[in-house]
Amino acid sequence: MDPKAALRYALEATRERVLRCVQDLSEEEAGRVVYGLSPVVWQVGHVAFTDGQLLERAGRASPVPESYASLFGTGTGGQAAYPPLREVCAAFEAAHAALAQLLEAASVDAPVDARYFRTVGEMVAFSAYHRGYHVGKMTTLRSLLGKPRLFG
């Protein structure tokens, strides 16, 4: 498998897992703070916001609303007036589509302006890793909410 195909798989696999984590949650469940942990809606919004920031590092426009910075940026979380889960998922889907489009259009070796990675390929790998981390958070939150196990 070539690097671009591997990155394409990682993006799509993590997209599917994020969406699977929320498919059976009510708005109340998605926004519930359990044991002080940021709720599921925050996890999805944070991933969308971060993917939008990554797009900007690559010189692309972010499709994520500007208001997401104060709700879903690093250091936020907890109880807040979050947008409805369906809107947050739509922002995640838009960021995912733009990131996937960037991957298809650019060389994996194309440079990006970022501190923690140097190329489009490294940036997309980071996105997949970051998404996976938050899928882990969401599966823990699901368990604490009494929802069924999804993976494994």
N, C-alpha and C positions, 0 to 999 in steps of 0.2 A: 504494500500500500504506500503510495507516495505521500509526502507530508501534507499536501493540501487536502487529500482525501481523508487522512487521519484527523485533521483539524475539523473538516466538514462533519465527519461522524461525531466527534466530541461535542460540537455545538448542537447538533440535532439531538443527540442522546440526552444531553443535559436539558435542552428545551423540553423534551418529552417528559423527563422526570420532574421538572418544576411544575409543569401543568398537571401531571398525575397527582402530585401532592395536594393540589387545591381542588380537584374535580368534584369531590364530595363534601366540601366544607360549606357551611352556611356563612353569611356575612358575620354573624355573631361569633362563630367559631374562629373564623379567619382573623378577627380583630382582638380576640381574647388574649390578654397578657397572663401567662401561666408561670408561676414561680419567678416573676420578675423578668422573664425572657421576652424579647421583642416578638410580637405576634407574626403569624404566617403572612399576613398582608404586608407587613414591613419587610419580611425576607424577600418576597417577590419584588416589591418596589425598590428595595436596595439593589437587587440584581439588575433590574431595568435601568436604574439610575447609573450604576457603575458601567454597564455596557454602553450607555449613552456617553459617558465620559471617555471611554475607550475610543469610541468613534471620533470624538472631538480631537483626541490625541493623534489620530490618523488623518486629521484634516477634513473630516466629514461632519455634517450637521447631525446633531442628536435629535431623534424624534420624540424624546422623553420631555414632558412638560417641565419648564424651568422651576415650577413650584416644588418639584420632587426633591430638589437639593435640600430644602429645609425639613422635609419629612423623612427622606430616605438616605441622606448622605451619611458618611462615616461619623459616628458619635451621636446619631439620632436613635430613635427607637422608643420602645415602651408604649405607654398609653398615649394616644394622640387621635386627632380627628383625621383619619386616613380616608382617601377616596374609596369608593366601593371596590371590592376585589375585582370585579369584571373590568373596571377601568384600569386598574393596576396591571392586570393580566394583558390587557390590550397594549399598554405601554411596553411591557416586557416583550410581547410578540413583535411590536414595531422595531424595538431595539435589536431583537434577534434577527429579524429580516434584514435590517440595515447592516448588521455585522456579517451575516452570511453573504450578502451582496458584496461587501468590501472584500471578503476572503476570495470570492470568485473573481473579482476584477483586478486585484492586486497580486503582486508577487509576495510569497511568504517572507522574502528577504527585504521587502520594501521598508525603509526606515520610518519610525514613528517617534514623536517627541514625548518621551516618557522616562521616568527615573528607573522604573523597575523592569523594563523590557525595552529592547532596541528595535524590533521588527514587527511587522504585521503578524507573522507566524507566532512569535513569542507572546504577543498581545492576545491573540485568539486562544492560545493555550492557557494563558492566565484566566481569560473569561470562563473557559470550561472548568478549570480548577476552582475558581471562585464560585461558580454556580453549584458545583458538586458540594462544596463546603456548606452552602446554604440549603441545599437539598437535605443534607444531614441534619441541619437545624430544624427544618420543617418536618422531617420524619420523627424527630424527638418530640416536637410540639404536638404532632398528630397523636403520638402515643399518650402524651399527657392529657390530651383531649378525649382519650378513649376511642380513637379511630382505629380501623384495622391496619395491620402492617402491610406495606406495599411492596417491599423489595426483600428478596432473600427468604 
